[in-house]
Amino acid sequence: MRKRKVPLRKCIACQEMKPKKELIRVVRTPDEEVVIDPSGKASGRGAYICAQMECFETALKKKAFDRALKIKLGDAGYEKLKQEWEELQS
């Protein structure tokens, strides 16, 4: 029996390679909206981040979402993303 290869992705904040299932996907949808994708299957450009609050805050500070998703989020976009993040963590 062959072992399945575990897909790895890099966290945009801490730059560590981790299994895809351990990371949370943030996606820029085709209609230019940025949302958290818990299923990991939404269409659009995606970026992965660790499920830790420290990594999320680092990504916000470094504007890592802007670079990874190739979009200018702005303050309102970051606030919306932060609210979604907190809802996901609770």
C-alpha positions as a Markdown table, in Angstrom:
| # | Residue | x | y | z |
|---|---|---|---|---|
| 1 | Met | 0.0 | 0.0 | 0.0 |
| 2 | Arg | 1.4 | 3.4 | -1.0 |
| 3 | Lys | 1.5 | 6.3 | 1.3 |
| 4 | Arg | -0.3 | 9.4 | 0.1 |
| 5 | Lys | 1.8 | 12.5 | -0.2 |
| 6 | Val | 0.7 | 15.2 | 2.2 |
| 7 | Pro | 0.3 | 18.6 | 0.5 |
| 8 | Leu | 2.4 | 21.3 | 2.2 |
| 9 | Arg | 1.7 | 25.0 | 2.1 |
| 10 | Lys | 3.7 | 28.0 | 3.5 |
| 11 | Cys | 2.2 | 30.3 | 6.1 |
| 12 | Ile | 2.3 | 33.9 | 4.8 |
| 13 | Ala | 3.2 | 35.2 | 8.3 |
| 14 | Cys | 5.8 | 32.9 | 9.8 |
| 15 | Gln | 7.0 | 31.4 | 6.5 |
| 16 | Glu | 6.8 | 27.8 | 7.9 |
| 17 | Met | 5.9 | 24.9 | 5.7 |
| 18 | Lys | 3.0 | 22.9 | 7.2 |
| 19 | Pro | 0.4 | 20.4 | 6.1 |
| 20 | Lys | -2.4 | 22.0 | 4.2 |
| 21 | Lys | -5.0 | 20.8 | 6.7 |
| 22 | Glu | -3.4 | 22.6 | 9.6 |
| 23 | Leu | -3.6 | 26.0 | 7.9 |
| 24 | Ile | -6.5 | 28.3 | 7.2 |
| 25 | Arg | -7.0 | 29.5 | 3.6 |
| 26 | Val | -7.9 | 33.1 | 2.9 |
| 27 | Val | -9.1 | 33.6 | -0.7 |
| 28 | Arg | -9.6 | 36.6 | -3.1 |
| 29 | Thr | -12.8 | 35.6 | -5.0 |
| 30 | Pro | -13.2 | 36.4 | -8.7 |
| 31 | Asp | -15.4 | 39.4 | -7.7 |
| 32 | Glu | -12.5 | 41.0 | -5.7 |
| 33 | Glu | -13.8 | 40.1 | -2.2 |
| 34 | Val | -11.4 | 38.7 | 0.4 |
| 35 | Val | -12.9 | 36.0 | 2.7 |
| 36 | Ile | -11.8 | 33.1 | 4.9 |
| 37 | Asp | -12.3 | 29.8 | 3.2 |
| 38 | Pro | -12.8 | 27.1 | 5.8 |
| 39 | Ser | -13.5 | 24.4 | 3.2 |
| 40 | Gly | -10.3 | 25.2 | 1.3 |
| 41 | Lys | -12.0 | 24.8 | -2.0 |
| 42 | Ala | -13.4 | 28.2 | -3.0 |
| 43 | Ser | -12.4 | 29.5 | -6.4 |
| 44 | Gly | -10.0 | 32.4 | -6.5 |
| 45 | Arg | -6.4 | 33.3 | -5.4 |
| 46 | Gly | -5.6 | 31.8 | -2.0 |
| 47 | Ala | -3.1 | 32.4 | 0.7 |
| 48 | Tyr | -2.5 | 30.2 | 3.8 |
| 49 | Ile | -1.9 | 31.2 | 7.4 |
| 50 | Cys | -1.5 | 29.3 | 10.7 |
| 51 | Ala | -4.4 | 29.1 | 13.0 |
| 52 | Gln | -2.6 | 31.1 | 15.7 |
| 53 | Met | -3.5 | 34.7 | 16.5 |
| 54 | Glu | 0.1 | 35.7 | 16.5 |
| 55 | Cys | 0.5 | 34.7 | 12.9 |
| 56 | Phe | -2.6 | 36.6 | 11.9 |
| 57 | Glu | -1.5 | 39.8 | 13.6 |
| 58 | Thr | 2.0 | 39.5 | 12.0 |
| 59 | Ala | 0.4 | 39.1 | 8.6 |
| 60 | Leu | -1.7 | 42.2 | 9.2 |
| 61 | Lys | 1.3 | 44.2 | 10.4 |
| 62 | Lys | 3.5 | 43.1 | 7.4 |
| 63 | Lys | 0.6 | 43.5 | 4.9 |
| 64 | Ala | 1.2 | 40.0 | 3.9 |
| 65 | Phe | -2.4 | 39.5 | 2.7 |
| 66 | Asp | -1.9 | 42.4 | 0.2 |
| 67 | Arg | 1.1 | 40.8 | -1.3 |
| 68 | Ala | -0.1 | 37.2 | -1.3 |
| 69 | Leu | -3.6 | 38.0 | -2.7 |
| 70 | Lys | -2.4 | 40.8 | -5.0 |
| 71 | Ile | -5.0 | 43.2 | -3.8 |
| 72 | Lys | -5.1 | 46.4 | -1.7 |
| 73 | Leu | -7.3 | 45.6 | 1.2 |
| 74 | Gly | -7.3 | 48.9 | 3.2 |
| 75 | Asp | -8.5 | 49.4 | 6.8 |
| 76 | Ala | -12.1 | 48.3 | 6.1 |
| 77 | Gly | -10.9 | 45.1 | 4.5 |
| 78 | Tyr | -8.6 | 44.2 | 7.3 |
| 79 | Glu | -11.4 | 44.9 | 9.9 |
| 80 | Lys | -13.8 | 42.6 | 8.0 |
| 81 | Leu | -11.1 | 39.9 | 7.8 |
| 82 | Lys | -10.3 | 40.3 | 11.5 |
| 83 | Gln | -14.0 | 39.8 | 12.4 |
| 84 | Glu | -14.2 | 36.7 | 10.3 |
| 85 | Trp | -11.0 | 35.4 | 11.9 |
| 86 | Glu | -12.4 | 35.9 | 15.5 |
| 87 | Glu | -15.7 | 34.2 | 14.6 |
| 88 | Leu | -13.7 | 31.2 | 13.2 |
| 89 | Gln | -11.6 | 31.0 | 16.3 |
| 90 | Ser | -14.6 | 30.9 | 18.7 |
